[in-house]
Amino acid sequence: MPIYDYQCQKCQETFDTLVRGSDTPHCPKCGSIELEKLLSIPAPPVMNASSEPSCPPGGCGGCRFN
């Protein structure tokens, strides 16, 4: 179930929403289904002081965590 970014064509609200199966997303502000799907860039992994990033088995091609 992917999360997509949309912009409403009626009120210009930009939002993201979880899309399940054949569900039709709608604008949370005005309720319209006239939406434009936006290009999303995946967020980088979140790191905190107690966690270290991990590389996939076999390494990731040259980072310091190999």
C-alpha positions as CSV (number, residue, x, y, z in Angstrom):
1,M,0.0,0.0,0.0
2,P,2.0,3.0,-1.2
3,I,1.8,6.5,-0.1
4,Y,1.4,9.1,-2.9
5,D,1.7,12.9,-3.0
6,Y,-1.2,14.7,-4.7
7,Q,-2.3,18.3,-5.5
8,C,-6.0,19.0,-5.6
9,Q,-7.0,20.7,-8.9
10,K,-9.9,22.6,-7.2
11,C,-8.3,24.1,-4.1
12,Q,-4.6,23.6,-4.8
13,E,-4.1,21.7,-1.5
14,T,-1.0,19.5,-1.5
15,F,-1.1,16.3,0.6
16,D,0.0,12.7,0.8
17,T,-2.2,9.7,1.4
18,L,-2.1,6.0,1.7
19,V,-3.7,4.4,-1.4
20,R,-5.3,0.9,-0.8
21,G,-6.1,-1.3,-3.7
22,S,-8.8,0.3,-5.9
23,D,-9.6,3.2,-3.5
24,T,-10.0,6.6,-5.1
25,P,-8.1,9.2,-3.1
26,H,-9.8,12.5,-2.3
27,C,-8.7,15.9,-1.1
28,P,-8.9,16.2,2.7
29,K,-9.6,19.9,2.5
30,C,-12.5,20.1,-0.1
31,G,-13.3,16.4,-0.9
32,S,-12.6,16.7,-4.6
33,I,-11.3,13.6,-6.5
34,E,-9.8,15.9,-9.2
35,L,-6.2,15.3,-8.2
36,E,-2.8,15.4,-9.8
37,K,-0.3,12.8,-8.6
38,L,3.1,14.5,-7.9
39,L,6.6,13.1,-8.2
40,S,7.8,12.1,-4.8
41,I,11.4,11.7,-3.6
42,P,11.9,9.0,-1.0
43,A,13.0,10.4,2.4
44,P,16.5,9.5,3.6
45,P,16.8,7.1,6.5
46,V,16.4,8.7,9.9
47,M,19.4,8.3,12.1
48,N,19.7,9.0,15.8
49,A,22.5,8.7,18.3
50,S,21.7,5.2,19.3
51,S,21.5,3.7,15.8
52,E,23.9,3.1,13.0
53,P,22.9,2.6,9.4
54,S,23.3,-0.8,8.0
55,C,24.3,-1.9,4.5
56,P,22.7,-4.7,2.5
57,P,24.5,-8.1,2.6
58,G,27.7,-7.8,0.5
59,G,28.0,-4.0,1.1
60,C,26.6,-1.0,-0.6
61,G,29.5,0.0,-2.8
62,G,31.9,2.0,-0.8
63,C,30.4,3.6,2.3
64,R,32.2,3.6,5.6
65,F,29.8,1.1,7.1
66,N,30.9,-1.9,4.9
